[in-house]
Amino acid sequence: MRKHESHEIDLNDLILMYNYYDRSHFTKDFKLFMRQSPKTYFKNNNLLLNEYLNK
């Protein structure tokens, strides 16, 4: 997530890096844990992500 947020890696490359078969499987797991789509999550200003990235 750090690499994606800092624009070092594309989300598709990140998905492949973690051995997801395709984007839909990643999205399904992401929604399960985050209760929102990746698009919505990354579009919003997320306190949890910002707090983690600033450590």
mmCIF entry with sequence, helices, sheets and N, C-alpha, C, O atoms, coordinates in Angstrom:
data_MODEL
# 
_entry.id   MODEL 
# 
_entity.id                         1 
_entity.type                       polymer 
_entity.pdbx_number_of_molecules   1 
# 
_entity_poly.entity_id                      1 
_entity_poly.type                           'polypeptide(L)' 
_entity_poly.nstd_linkage                   no 
_entity_poly.nstd_monomer                   no 
_entity_poly.pdbx_seq_one_letter_code       MRKHESHEIDLNDLILMYNYYDRSHFTKDFKLFMRQSPKTYFKNNNLLLNEYLNK 
_entity_poly.pdbx_seq_one_letter_code_can   MRKHESHEIDLNDLILMYNYYDRSHFTKDFKLFMRQSPKTYFKNNNLLLNEYLNK 
_entity_poly.pdbx_strand_id                 A 
# 
loop_
_entity_poly_seq.entity_id 
_entity_poly_seq.num 
_entity_poly_seq.mon_id 
_entity_poly_seq.hetero 
1 1  MET n 
1 2  ARG n 
1 3  LYS n 
1 4  HIS n 
1 5  GLU n 
1 6  SER n 
1 7  HIS n 
1 8  GLU n 
1 9  ILE n 
1 10 ASP n 
1 11 LEU n 
1 12 ASN n 
1 13 ASP n 
1 14 LEU n 
1 15 ILE n 
1 16 LEU n 
1 17 MET n 
1 18 TYR n 
1 19 ASN n 
1 20 TYR n 
1 21 TYR n 
1 22 ASP n 
1 23 ARG n 
1 24 SER n 
1 25 HIS n 
1 26 PHE n 
1 27 THR n 
1 28 LYS n 
1 29 ASP n 
1 30 PHE n 
1 31 LYS n 
1 32 LEU n 
1 33 PHE n 
1 34 MET n 
1 35 ARG n 
1 36 GLN n 
1 37 SER n 
1 38 PRO n 
1 39 LYS n 
1 40 THR n 
1 41 TYR n 
1 42 PHE n 
1 43 LYS n 
1 44 ASN n 
1 45 ASN n 
1 46 ASN n 
1 47 LEU n 
1 48 LEU n 
1 49 LEU n 
1 50 ASN n 
1 51 GLU n 
1 52 TYR n 
1 53 LEU n 
1 54 ASN n 
1 55 LYS n 
# 
_struct_asym.id          A 
_struct_asym.entity_id   1 
# 
loop_
_struct_conf.conf_type_id 
_struct_conf.id 
_struct_conf.pdbx_PDB_helix_id 
_struct_conf.beg_label_comp_id 
_struct_conf.beg_label_asym_id 
_struct_conf.beg_label_seq_id 
_struct_conf.pdbx_beg_PDB_ins_code 
_struct_conf.end_label_comp_id 
_struct_conf.end_label_asym_id 
_struct_conf.end_label_seq_id 
_struct_conf.pdbx_end_PDB_ins_code 
_struct_conf.beg_auth_comp_id 
_struct_conf.beg_auth_asym_id 
_struct_conf.beg_auth_seq_id 
_struct_conf.end_auth_comp_id 
_struct_conf.end_auth_asym_id 
_struct_conf.end_auth_seq_id 
_struct_conf.pdbx_PDB_helix_class 
_struct_conf.details 
_struct_conf.pdbx_PDB_helix_length 
HELX_P HELX_P1 AA1 ARG A 2  ? GLU A 5  ? ARG A 2  GLU A 5  1 ? 4  
HELX_P HELX_P2 AA2 LEU A 11 ? MET A 17 ? LEU A 11 MET A 17 1 ? 7  
HELX_P HELX_P3 AA3 ARG A 23 ? MET A 34 ? ARG A 23 MET A 34 1 ? 12 
HELX_P HELX_P4 AA4 PRO A 38 ? LYS A 43 ? PRO A 38 LYS A 43 1 ? 6  
HELX_P HELX_P5 AA5 LEU A 47 ? LEU A 53 ? LEU A 47 LEU A 53 1 ? 7  
# 
_struct_conf_type.id          HELX_P 
_struct_conf_type.criteria    ? 
_struct_conf_type.reference   ? 
# 
loop_
_atom_site.group_PDB 
_atom_site.id 
_atom_site.type_symbol 
_atom_site.label_atom_id 
_atom_site.label_alt_id 
_atom_site.label_comp_id 
_atom_site.label_asym_id 
_atom_site.label_entity_id 
_atom_site.label_seq_id 
_atom_site.pdbx_PDB_ins_code 
_atom_site.Cartn_x 
_atom_site.Cartn_y 
_atom_site.Cartn_z 
_atom_site.occupancy 
_atom_site.B_iso_or_equiv 
_atom_site.pdbx_formal_charge 
_atom_site.auth_seq_id 
_atom_site.auth_comp_id 
_atom_site.auth_asym_id 
_atom_site.auth_atom_id 
_atom_site.pdbx_PDB_model_num 
ATOM 1   N N  . MET A 1 1  ? 0.829   -1.183  0.000   1.00 0.00 ? 1  MET A N  1 
ATOM 2   C CA . MET A 1 1  ? 0.000   0.000   0.000   1.00 0.00 ? 1  MET A CA 1 
ATOM 3   C C  . MET A 1 1  ? 0.875   1.247   0.000   1.00 0.00 ? 1  MET A C  1 
ATOM 4   O O  . MET A 1 1  ? 0.530   2.256   -0.616  1.00 0.00 ? 1  MET A O  1 
ATOM 5   N N  . ARG A 1 2  ? 1.985   1.176   0.680   1.00 0.00 ? 2  ARG A N  1 
ATOM 6   C CA . ARG A 1 2  ? 2.886   2.334   0.672   1.00 0.00 ? 2  ARG A CA 1 
ATOM 7   C C  . ARG A 1 2  ? 3.348   2.660   -0.737  1.00 0.00 ? 2  ARG A C  1 
ATOM 8   O O  . ARG A 1 2  ? 3.350   3.821   -1.147  1.00 0.00 ? 2  ARG A O  1 
ATOM 9   N N  . LYS A 1 3  ? 3.736   1.638   -1.469  1.00 0.00 ? 3  LYS A N  1 
ATOM 10  C CA . LYS A 1 3  ? 4.214   1.855   -2.830  1.00 0.00 ? 3  LYS A CA 1 
ATOM 11  C C  . LYS A 1 3  ? 3.105   2.401   -3.725  1.00 0.00 ? 3  LYS A C  1 
ATOM 12  O O  . LYS A 1 3  ? 3.349   3.257   -4.574  1.00 0.00 ? 3  LYS A O  1 
ATOM 13  N N  . HIS A 1 4  ? 1.917   1.915   -3.534  1.00 0.00 ? 4  HIS A N  1 
ATOM 14  C CA . HIS A 1 4  ? 0.804   2.416   -4.344  1.00 0.00 ? 4  HIS A CA 1 
ATOM 15  C C  . HIS A 1 4  ? 0.491   3.870   -3.977  1.00 0.00 ? 4  HIS A C  1 
ATOM 16  O O  . HIS A 1 4  ? 0.282   4.698   -4.863  1.00 0.00 ? 4  HIS A O  1 
ATOM 17  N N  . GLU A 1 5  ? 0.459   4.176   -2.714  1.00 0.00 ? 5  GLU A N  1 
ATOM 18  C CA . GLU A 1 5  ? 0.167   5.539   -2.267  1.00 0.00 ? 5  GLU A CA 1 
ATOM 19  C C  . GLU A 1 5  ? 1.244   6.531   -2.715  1.00 0.00 ? 5  GLU A C  1 
ATOM 20  O O  . GLU A 1 5  ? 0.941   7.687   -3.010  1.00 0.00 ? 5  GLU A O  1 
ATOM 21  N N  . SER A 1 6  ? 2.465   6.091   -2.765  1.00 0.00 ? 6  SER A N  1 
ATOM 22  C CA . SER A 1 6  ? 3.549   6.984   -3.184  1.00 0.00 ? 6  SER A CA 1 
ATOM 23  C C  . SER A 1 6  ? 3.786   6.914   -4.703  1.00 0.00 ? 6  SER A C  1 
ATOM 24  O O  . SER A 1 6  ? 4.763   7.461   -5.215  1.00 0.00 ? 6  SER A O  1 
ATOM 25  N N  . HIS A 1 7  ? 2.890   6.243   -5.396  1.00 0.00 ? 7  HIS A N  1 
ATOM 26  C CA . HIS A 1 7  ? 2.900   6.143   -6.863  1.00 0.00 ? 7  HIS A CA 1 
ATOM 27  C C  . HIS A 1 7  ? 4.131   5.430   -7.406  1.00 0.00 ? 7  HIS A C  1 
ATOM 28  O O  . HIS A 1 7  ? 4.569   5.699   -8.524  1.00 0.00 ? 7  HIS A O  1 
ATOM 29  N N  . GLU A 1 8  ? 4.683   4.529   -6.618  1.00 0.00 ? 8  GLU A N  1 
ATOM 30  C CA . GLU A 1 8  ? 5.831   3.738   -7.066  1.00 0.00 ? 8  GLU A CA 1 
ATOM 31  C C  . GLU A 1 8  ? 5.391   2.502   -7.834  1.00 0.00 ? 8  GLU A C  1 
ATOM 32  O O  . GLU A 1 8  ? 6.154   1.941   -8.620  1.00 0.00 ? 8  GLU A O  1 
ATOM 33  N N  . ILE A 1 9  ? 4.142   2.081   -7.594  1.00 0.00 ? 9  ILE A N  1 
ATOM 34  C CA . ILE A 1 9  ? 3.651   0.864   -8.237  1.00 0.00 ? 9  ILE A CA 1 
ATOM 35  C C  . ILE A 1 9  ? 2.175   1.040   -8.578  1.00 0.00 ? 9  ILE A C  1 
ATOM 36  O O  . ILE A 1 9  ? 1.413   1.650   -7.828  1.00 0.00 ? 9  ILE A O  1 
ATOM 37  N N  . ASP A 1 10 ? 1.802   0.506   -9.699  1.00 0.00 ? 10 ASP A N  1 
ATOM 38  C CA . ASP A 1 10 ? 0.414   0.515   -10.138 1.00 0.00 ? 10 ASP A CA 1 
ATOM 39  C C  . ASP A 1 10 ? -0.363  -0.536  -9.346  1.00 0.00 ? 10 ASP A C  1 
ATOM 40  O O  . ASP A 1 10 ? 0.196   -1.557  -8.945  1.00 0.00 ? 10 ASP A O  1 
ATOM 41  N N  . LEU A 1 11 ? -1.634  -0.286  -9.126  1.00 0.00 ? 11 LEU A N  1 
ATOM 42  C CA . LEU A 1 11 ? -2.444  -1.231  -8.356  1.00 0.00 ? 11 LEU A CA 1 
ATOM 43  C C  . LEU A 1 11 ? -2.464  -2.600  -9.026  1.00 0.00 ? 11 LEU A C  1 
ATOM 44  O O  . LEU A 1 11 ? -2.423  -3.615  -8.330  1.00 0.00 ? 11 LEU A O  1 
ATOM 45  N N  . ASN A 1 12 ? -2.523  -2.659  -10.330 1.00 0.00 ? 12 ASN A N  1 
ATOM 46  C CA . ASN A 1 12 ? -2.509  -3.957  -11.027 1.00 0.00 ? 12 ASN A CA 1 
ATOM 47  C C  . ASN A 1 12 ? -1.222  -4.715  -10.756 1.00 0.00 ? 12 ASN A C  1 
ATOM 48  O O  . ASN A 1 12 ? -1.250  -5.931  -10.567 1.00 0.00 ? 12 ASN A O  1 
ATOM 49  N N  . ASP A 1 13 ? -0.101  -4.020  -10.734 1.00 0.00 ? 13 ASP A N  1 
ATOM 50  C CA . ASP A 1 13 ? 1.176   -4.670  -10.430 1.00 0.00 ? 13 ASP A CA 1 
ATOM 51  C C  . ASP A 1 13 ? 1.225   -5.145  -8.983  1.00 0.00 ? 13 ASP A C  1 
ATOM 52  O O  . ASP A 1 13 ? 1.792   -6.195  -8.684  1.00 0.00 ? 13 ASP A O  1 
ATOM 53  N N  . LEU A 1 14 ? 0.638   -4.378  -8.108  1.00 0.00 ? 14 LEU A N  1 
ATOM 54  C CA . LEU A 1 14 ? 0.565   -4.760  -6.705  1.00 0.00 ? 14 LEU A CA 1 
ATOM 55  C C  . LEU A 1 14 ? -0.267  -6.034  -6.539  1.00 0.00 ? 14 LEU A C  1 
ATOM 56  O O  . LEU A 1 14 ? 0.090   -6.930  -5.774  1.00 0.00 ? 14 LEU A O  1 
ATOM 57  N N  . ILE A 1 15 ? -1.360  -6.093  -7.256  1.00 0.00 ? 15 ILE A N  1 
ATOM 58  C CA . ILE A 1 15 ? -2.233  -7.276  -7.215  1.00 0.00 ? 15 ILE A CA 1 
ATOM 59  C C  . ILE A 1 15 ? -1.465  -8.511  -7.684  1.00 0.00 ? 15 ILE A C  1 
ATOM 60  O O  . ILE A 1 15 ? -1.544  -9.571  -7.064  1.00 0.00 ? 15 ILE A O  1 
ATOM 61  N N  . LEU A 1 16 ? -0.740  -8.370  -8.755  1.00 0.00 ? 16 LEU A N  1 
ATOM 62  C CA . LEU A 1 16 ? 0.051   -9.497  -9.263  1.00 0.00 ? 16 LEU A CA 1 
ATOM 63  C C  . LEU A 1 16 ? 1.191   -9.868  -8.326  1.00 0.00 ? 16 LEU A C  1 
ATOM 64  O O  . LEU A 1 16 ? 1.526   -11.043 -8.179  1.00 0.00 ? 16 LEU A O  1 
ATOM 65  N N  . MET A 1 17 ? 1.776   -8.873  -7.703  1.00 0.00 ? 17 MET A N  1 
ATOM 66  C CA . MET A 1 17 ? 2.884   -9.110  -6.786  1.00 0.00 ? 17 MET A CA 1 
ATOM 67  C C  . MET A 1 17 ? 2.465   -10.018 -5.624  1.00 0.00 ? 17 MET A C  1 
ATOM 68  O O  . MET A 1 17 ? 3.269   -10.799 -5.115  1.00 0.00 ? 17 MET A O  1 
ATOM 69  N N  . TYR A 1 18 ? 1.205   -9.906  -5.214  1.00 0.00 ? 18 TYR A N  1 
ATOM 70  C CA . TYR A 1 18 ? 0.712   -10.740 -4.118  1.00 0.00 ? 18 TYR A CA 1 
ATOM 71  C C  . TYR A 1 18 ? -0.047  -11.961 -4.602  1.00 0.00 ? 18 TYR A C  1 
ATOM 72  O O  . TYR A 1 18 ? -0.860  -12.543 -3.884  1.00 0.00 ? 18 TYR A O  1 
ATOM 73  N N  . ASN A 1 19 ? 0.243   -12.332 -5.846  1.00 0.00 ? 19 ASN A N  1 
ATOM 74  C CA . ASN A 1 19 ? -0.234  -13.591 -6.438  1.00 0.00 ? 19 ASN A CA 1 
ATOM 75  C C  . ASN A 1 19 ? -1.745  -13.733 -6.538  1.00 0.00 ? 19 ASN A C  1 
ATOM 76  O O  . ASN A 1 19 ? -2.276  -14.841 -6.455  1.00 0.00 ? 19 ASN A O  1 
ATOM 77  N N  . TYR A 1 20 ? -2.425  -12.634 -6.712  1.00 0.00 ? 20 TYR A N  1 
ATOM 78  C CA . TYR A 1 20 ? -3.855  -12.729 -6.999  1.00 0.00 ? 20 TYR A CA 1 
ATOM 79  C C  . TYR A 1 20 ? -4.016  -13.106 -8.459  1.00 0.00 ? 20 TYR A C  1 
ATOM 80  O O  . TYR A 1 20 ? -3.290  -12.626 -9.329  1.00 0.00 ? 20 TYR A O  1 
ATOM 81  N N  . TYR A 1 21 ? -4.969  -13.963 -8.703  1.00 0.00 ? 21 TYR A N  1 
ATOM 82  C CA . TYR A 1 21 ? -5.217  -14.436 -10.064 1.00 0.00 ? 21 TYR A CA 1 
ATOM 83  C C  . TYR A 1 21 ? -5.667  -13.291 -10.969 1.00 0.00 ? 21 TYR A C  1 
ATOM 84  O O  . TYR A 1 21 ? -5.234  -13.182 -12.116 1.00 0.00 ? 21 TYR A O  1 
ATOM 85  N N  . ASP A 1 22 ? -6.524  -12.457 -10.442 1.00 0.00 ? 22 ASP A N  1 
ATOM 86  C CA . ASP A 1 22 ? -6.988  -11.298 -11.200 1.00 0.00 ? 22 ASP A CA 1 
ATOM 87  C C  . ASP A 1 22 ? -7.515  -10.238 -10.249 1.00 0.00 ? 22 ASP A C  1 
ATOM 88  O O  . ASP A 1 22 ? -7.572  -10.443 -9.036  1.00 0.00 ? 22 ASP A O  1 
ATOM 89  N N  . ARG A 1 23 ? -7.894  -9.119  -10.806 1.00 0.00 ? 23 ARG A N  1 
ATOM 90  C CA . ARG A 1 23 ? -8.338  -7.975  -10.017 1.00 0.00 ? 23 ARG A CA 1 
ATOM 91  C C  . ARG A 1 23 ? -9.622  -8.277  -9.229  1.00 0.00 ? 23 ARG A C  1 
ATOM 92  O O  . ARG A 1 23 ? -9.792  -7.785  -8.113  1.00 0.00 ? 23 ARG A O  1 
ATOM 93  N N  . SER A 1 24 ? -10.504 -9.066  -9.793  1.00 0.00 ? 24 SER A N  1 
ATOM 94  C CA . SER A 1 24 ? -11.772 -9.355  -9.116  1.00 0.00 ? 24 SER A CA 1 
ATOM 95  C C  . SER A 1 24 ? -11.553 -10.125 -7.809  1.00 0.00 ? 24 SER A C  1 
ATOM 96  O O  . SER A 1 24 ? -12.267 -9.897  -6.832  1.00 0.00 ? 24 SER A O  1 
ATOM 97  N N  . HIS A 1 25 ? -10.585 -11.022 -7.784  1.00 0.00 ? 25 HIS A N  1 
ATOM 98  C CA . HIS A 1 25 ? -10.299 -11.758 -6.541  1.00 0.00 ? 25 HIS A CA 1 
ATOM 99  C C  . HIS A 1 25 ? -9.718  -10.829 -5.480  1.00 0.00 ? 25 HIS A C  1 
ATOM 100 O O  . HIS A 1 25 ? -10.068 -10.910 -4.302  1.00 0.00 ? 25 HIS A O  1 
ATOM 101 N N  . PHE A 1 26 ? -8.841  -9.962  -5.913  1.00 0.00 ? 26 PHE A N  1 
ATOM 102 C CA . PHE A 1 26 ? -8.292  -8.977  -4.990  1.00 0.00 ? 26 PHE A CA 1 
ATOM 103 C C  . PHE A 1 26 ? -9.395  -8.087  -4.427  1.00 0.00 ? 26 PHE A C  1 
ATOM 104 O O  . PHE A 1 26 ? -9.451  -7.844  -3.222  1.00 0.00 ? 26 PHE A O  1 
ATOM 105 N N  . THR A 1 27 ? -10.267 -7.606  -5.301  1.00 0.00 ? 27 THR A N  1 
ATOM 106 C CA . THR A 1 27 ? -11.359 -6.726  -4.888  1.00 0.00 ? 27 THR A CA 1 
ATOM 107 C C  . THR A 1 27 ? -12.281 -7.427  -3.897  1.00 0.00 ? 27 THR A C  1 
ATOM 108 O O  . THR A 1 27 ? -12.722 -6.824  -2.918  1.00 0.00 ? 27 THR A O  1 
ATOM 109 N N  . LYS A 1 28 ? -12.565 -8.672  -4.147  1.00 0.00 ? 28 LYS A N  1 
ATOM 110 C CA . LYS A 1 28 ? -13.417 -9.446  -3.234  1.00 0.00 ? 28 LYS A CA 1 
ATOM 111 C C  . LYS A 1 28 ? -12.790 -9.531  -1.842  1.00 0.00 ? 28 LYS A C  1 
ATOM 112 O O  . LYS A 1 28 ? -13.469 -9.293  -0.843  1.00 0.00 ? 28 LYS A O  1 
ATOM 113 N N  . ASP A 1 29 ? -11.515 -9.866  -1.770  1.00 0.00 ? 29 ASP A N  1 
ATOM 114 C CA . ASP A 1 29 ? -10.828 -9.943  -0.476  1.00 0.00 ? 29 ASP A CA 1 
ATOM 115 C C  . ASP A 1 29 ? -10.720 -8.567  0.178   1.00 0.00 ? 29 ASP A C  1 
ATOM 116 O O  . ASP A 1 29 ? -10.887 -8.433  1.391   1.00 0.00 ? 29 ASP A O  1 
ATOM 117 N N  . PHE A 1 30 ? -10.445 -7.570  -0.614  1.00 0.00 ? 30 PHE A N  1 
ATOM 118 C CA . PHE A 1 30 ? -10.326 -6.214  -0.093  1.00 0.00 ? 30 PHE A CA 1 
ATOM 119 C C  . PHE A 1 30 ? -11.643 -5.779  0.545   1.00 0.00 ? 30 PHE A C  1 
ATOM 120 O O  . PHE A 1 30 ? -11.652 -5.224  1.644   1.00 0.00 ? 30 PHE A O  1 
ATOM 121 N N  . LYS A 1 31 ? -12.745 -6.029  -0.141  1.00 0.00 ? 31 LYS A N  1 
ATOM 122 C CA . LYS A 1 31 ? -14.068 -5.670  0.393   1.00 0.00 ? 31 LYS A CA 1 
ATOM 123 C C  . LYS A 1 31 ? -14.375 -6.434  1.676   1.00 0.00 ? 31 LYS A C  1 
ATOM 124 O O  . LYS A 1 31 ? -14.990 -5.896  2.597   1.00 0.00 ? 31 LYS A O  1 
ATOM 125 N N  . LEU A 1 32 ? -13.948 -7.674  1.729   1.00 0.00 ? 32 LEU A N  1 
ATOM 126 C CA . LEU A 1 32 ? -14.175 -8.488  2.919   1.00 0.00 ? 32 LEU A CA 1 
ATOM 127 C C  . LEU A 1 32 ? -13.501 -7.871  4.142   1.00 0.00 ? 32 LEU A C  1 
ATOM 128 O O  . LEU A 1 32 ? -14.101 -7.813  5.215   1.00 0.00 ? 32 LEU A O  1 
ATOM 129 N N  . PHE A 1 33 ? -12.272 -7.415  3.992   1.00 0.00 ? 33 PHE A N  1 
ATOM 130 C CA . PHE A 1 33 ? -11.521 -6.862  5.114   1.00 0.00 ? 33 PHE A CA 1 
ATOM 131 C C  . PHE A 1 33 ? -11.795 -5.381  5.372   1.00 0.00 ? 33 PHE A C  1 
ATOM 132 O O  . PHE A 1 33 ? -11.834 -4.949  6.524   1.00 0.00 ? 33 PHE A O  1 
ATOM 133 N N  . MET A 1 34 ? -11.982 -4.613  4.316   1.00 0.00 ? 34 MET A N  1 
ATOM 134 C CA . MET A 1 34 ? -12.103 -3.159  4.465   1.00 0.00 ? 34 MET A CA 1 
ATOM 135 C C  . MET A 1 34 ? -13.541 -2.648  4.369   1.00 0.00 ? 34 MET A C  1 
ATOM 136 O O  . MET A 1 34 ? -13.810 -1.483  4.661   1.00 0.00 ? 34 MET A O  1 
ATOM 137 N N  . ARG A 1 35 ? -14.445 -3.507  3.966   1.00 0.00 ? 35 ARG A N  1 
ATOM 138 C CA . ARG A 1 35 ? -15.865 -3.163  3.843   1.00 0.00 ? 35 ARG A CA 1 
ATOM 139 C C  . ARG A 1 35 ? -16.141 -2.036  2.856   1.00 0.00 ? 35 ARG A C  1 
ATOM 140 O O  . ARG A 1 35 ? -17.120 -1.301  2.989   1.00 0.00 ? 35 ARG A O  1 
ATOM 141 N N  . GLN A 1 36 ? -15.282 -1.914  1.887   1.00 0.00 ? 36 GLN A N  1 
ATOM 142 C CA . GLN A 1 36 ? -15.475 -0.987  0.777   1.00 0.00 ? 36 GLN A CA 1 
ATOM 143 C C  . GLN A 1 36 ? -14.540 -1.391  -0.354  1.00 0.00 ? 36 GLN A C  1 
ATOM 144 O O  . GLN A 1 36 ? -13.567 -2.116  -0.144  1.00 0.00 ? 36 GLN A O  1 
ATOM 145 N N  . SER A 1 37 ? -14.842 -0.923  -1.532  1.00 0.00 ? 37 SER A N  1 
ATOM 146 C CA . SER A 1 37 ? -14.023 -1.282  -2.685  1.00 0.00 ? 37 SER A CA 1 
ATOM 147 C C  . SER A 1 37 ? -12.672 -0.573  -2.619  1.00 0.00 ? 37 SER A C  1 
ATOM 148 O O  . SER A 1 37 ? -12.544 0.454   -1.952  1.00 0.00 ? 37 SER A O  1 
ATOM 149 N N  . PRO A 1 38 ? -11.673 -1.108  -3.300  1.00 0.00 ? 38 PRO A N  1 
ATOM 150 C CA . PRO A 1 38 ? -10.382 -0.424  -3.338  1.00 0.00 ? 38 PRO A CA 1 
ATOM 151 C C  . PRO A 1 38 ? -10.502 0.987   -3.920  1.00 0.00 ? 38 PRO A C  1 
ATOM 152 O O  . PRO A 1 38 ? -9.855  1.922   -3.449  1.00 0.00 ? 38 PRO A O  1 
ATOM 153 N N  . LYS A 1 39 ? -11.331 1.123   -4.940  1.00 0.00 ? 39 LYS A N  1 
ATOM 154 C CA . LYS A 1 39 ? -11.518 2.441   -5.562  1.00 0.00 ? 39 LYS A CA 1 
ATOM 155 C C  . LYS A 1 39 ? -12.023 3.456   -4.542  1.00 0.00 ? 39 LYS A C  1 
ATOM 156 O O  . LYS A 1 39 ? -11.500 4.568   -4.458  1.00 0.00 ? 39 LYS A O  1 
ATOM 157 N N  . THR A 1 40 ? -13.019 3.084   -3.781  1.00 0.00 ? 40 THR A N  1 
ATOM 158 C CA . THR A 1 40 ? -13.575 3.970   -2.755  1.00 0.00 ? 40 THR A CA 1 
ATOM 159 C C  . THR A 1 40 ? -12.550 4.229   -1.666  1.00 0.00 ? 40 THR A C  1 
ATOM 160 O O  . THR A 1 40 ? -12.389 5.360   -1.209  1.00 0.00 ? 40 THR A O  1 
ATOM 161 N N  . TYR A 1 41 ? -11.866 3.189   -1.257  1.00 0.00 ? 41 TYR A N  1 
ATOM 162 C CA . TYR A 1 41 ? -10.873 3.313   -0.188  1.00 0.00 ? 41 TYR A CA 1 
ATOM 163 C C  . TYR A 1 41 ? -9.758  4.285   -0.563  1.00 0.00 ? 41 TYR A C  1 
ATOM 164 O O  . TYR A 1 41 ? -9.434  5.189   0.207   1.00 0.00 ? 41 TYR A O  1 
ATOM 165 N N  . PHE A 1 42 ? -9.178  4.101   -1.731  1.00 0.00 ? 42 PHE A N  1 
ATOM 166 C CA . PHE A 1 42 ? -8.055  4.936   -2.140  1.00 0.00 ? 42 PHE A CA 1 
ATOM 167 C C  . PHE A 1 42 ? -8.490  6.339   -2.553  1.00 0.00 ? 42 PHE A C  1 
ATOM 168 O O  . PHE A 1 42 ? -7.684  7.269   -2.558  1.00 0.00 ? 42 PHE A O  1 
ATOM 169 N N  . LYS A 1 43 ? -9.751  6.484   -2.893  1.00 0.00 ? 43 LYS A N  1 
ATOM 170 C CA . LYS A 1 43 ? -10.276 7.795   -3.273  1.00 0.00 ? 43 LYS A CA 1 
ATOM 171 C C  . LYS A 1 43 ? -10.465 8.682   -2.047  1.00 0.00 ? 43 LYS A C  1 
ATOM 172 O O  . LYS A 1 43 ? -10.264 9.895   -2.116  1.00 0.00 ? 43 LYS A O  1 
ATOM 173 N N  . ASN A 1 44 ? -10.841 8.093   -0.955  1.00 0.00 ? 44 ASN A N  1 
ATOM 174 C CA . ASN A 1 44 ? -11.086 8.828   0.292   1.00 0.00 ? 44 ASN A CA 1 
ATOM 175 C C  . ASN A 1 44 ? -9.778  9.092   1.030   1.00 0.00 ? 44 ASN A C  1 
ATOM 176 O O  . ASN A 1 44 ? -8.768  8.425   0.805   1.00 0.00 ? 44 ASN A O  1 
ATOM 177 N N  . ASN A 1 45 ? -9.826  10.058  1.894   1.00 0.00 ? 45 ASN A N  1 
ATOM 178 C CA . ASN A 1 45 ? -8.688  10.331  2.758   1.00 0.00 ? 45 ASN A CA 1 
ATOM 179 C C  . ASN A 1 45 ? -8.826  9.412   3.975   1.00 0.00 ? 45 ASN A C  1 
ATOM 180 O O  . ASN A 1 45 ? -9.616  9.688   4.879   1.00 0.00 ? 45 ASN A O  1 
ATOM 181 N N  . ASN A 1 46 ? -8.070  8.337   3.996   1.00 0.00 ? 46 ASN A N  1 
ATOM 182 C CA . ASN A 1 46 ? -8.211  7.321   5.032   1.00 0.00 ? 46 ASN A CA 1 
ATOM 183 C C  . ASN A 1 46 ? -7.236  7.542   6.169   1.00 0.00 ? 46 ASN A C  1 
ATOM 184 O O  . ASN A 1 46 ? -6.019  7.522   5.979   1.00 0.00 ? 46 ASN A O  1 
ATOM 185 N N  . LEU A 1 47 ? -7.777  7.751   7.336   1.00 0.00 ? 47 LEU A N  1 
ATOM 186 C CA . LEU A 1 47 ? -6.945  8.011   8.505   1.00 0.00 ? 47 LEU A CA 1 
ATOM 187 C C  . LEU A 1 47 ? -6.055  6.834   8.843   1.00 0.00 ? 47 LEU A C  1 
ATOM 188 O O  . LEU A 1 47 ? -4.888  7.015   9.190   1.00 0.00 ? 47 LEU A O  1 
ATOM 189 N N  . LEU A 1 48 ? -6.593  5.632   8.746   1.00 0.00 ? 48 LEU A N  1 
ATOM 190 C CA . LEU A 1 48 ? -5.808  4.442   9.078   1.00 0.00 ? 48 LEU A CA 1 
ATOM 191 C C  . LEU A 1 48 ? -4.609  4.321   8.146   1.00 0.00 ? 48 LEU A C  1 
ATOM 192 O O  . LEU A 1 48 ? -3.487  4.102   8.604   1.00 0.00 ? 48 LEU A O  1 
ATOM 193 N N  . LEU A 1 49 ? -4.832  4.460   6.873   1.00 0.00 ? 49 LEU A N  1 
ATOM 194 C CA . LEU A 1 49 ? -3.743  4.360   5.910   1.00 0.00 ? 49 LEU A CA 1 
ATOM 195 C C  . LEU A 1 49 ? -2.738  5.475   6.124   1.00 0.00 ? 49 LEU A C  1 
ATOM 196 O O  . LEU A 1 49 ? -1.534  5.220   6.142   1.00 0.00 ? 49 LEU A O  1 
ATOM 197 N N  . ASN A 1 50 ? -3.196  6.682   6.284   1.00 0.00 ? 50 ASN A N  1 
ATOM 198 C CA . ASN A 1 50 ? -2.289  7.815   6.485   1.00 0.00 ? 50 ASN A CA 1 
ATOM 199 C C  . ASN A 1 50 ? -1.469  7.663   7.765   1.00 0.00 ? 50 ASN A C  1 
ATOM 200 O O  . ASN A 1 50 ? -0.282  7.988   7.793   1.00 0.00 ? 50 ASN A O  1 
ATOM 201 N N  . GLU A 1 51 ? -2.096  7.180   8.794   1.00 0.00 ? 51 GLU A N  1 
ATOM 202 C CA . GLU A 1 51 ? -1.370  6.977   10.060  1.00 0.00 ? 51 GLU A CA 1 
ATOM 203 C C  . GLU A 1 51 ? -0.277  5.919   9.881   1.00 0.00 ? 51 GLU A C  1 
ATOM 204 O O  . GLU A 1 51 ? 0.844   6.086   10.360  1.00 0.00 ? 51 GLU A O  1 
ATOM 205 N N  . TYR A 1 52 ? -0.612  4.849   9.200   1.00 0.00 ? 52 TYR A N  1 
ATOM 206 C CA . TYR A 1 52 ? 0.347   3.771   8.972   1.00 0.00 ? 52 TYR A CA 1 
ATOM 207 C C  . TYR A 1 52 ? 1.499   4.242   8.085   1.00 0.00 ? 52 TYR A C  1 
ATOM 208 O O  . TYR A 1 52 ? 2.659   3.939   8.363   1.00 0.00 ? 52 TYR A O  1 
ATOM 209 N N  . LEU A 1 53 ? 1.187   4.970   7.034   1.00 0.00 ? 53 LEU A N  1 
ATOM 210 C CA . LEU A 1 53 ? 2.215   5.409   6.089   1.00 0.00 ? 53 LEU A CA 1 
ATOM 211 C C  . LEU A 1 53 ? 3.140   6.459   6.681   1.00 0.00 ? 53 LEU A C  1 
ATOM 212 O O  . LEU A 1 53 ? 4.271   6.607   6.216   1.00 0.00 ? 53 LEU A O  1 
ATOM 213 N N  . ASN A 1 54 ? 2.701   7.178   7.674   1.00 0.00 ? 54 ASN A N  1 
ATOM 214 C CA . ASN A 1 54 ? 3.509   8.226   8.270   1.00 0.00 ? 54 ASN A CA 1 
ATOM 215 C C  . ASN A 1 54 ? 4.432   7.730   9.380   1.00 0.00 ? 54 ASN A C  1 
ATOM 216 O O  . ASN A 1 54 ? 5.164   8.521   9.974   1.00 0.00 ? 54 ASN A O  1 
ATOM 217 N N  . LYS A 1 55 ? 4.403   6.446   9.661   1.00 0.00 ? 55 LYS A N  1 
ATOM 218 C CA . LYS A 1 55 ? 5.279   5.882   10.707  1.00 0.00 ? 55 LYS A CA 1 
ATOM 219 C C  . LYS A 1 55 ? 6.685   5.784   10.213  1.00 0.00 ? 55 LYS A C  1 
ATOM 220 O O  . LYS A 1 55 ? 7.567   5.335   10.945  1.00 0.00 ? 55 LYS A O  1 
# 
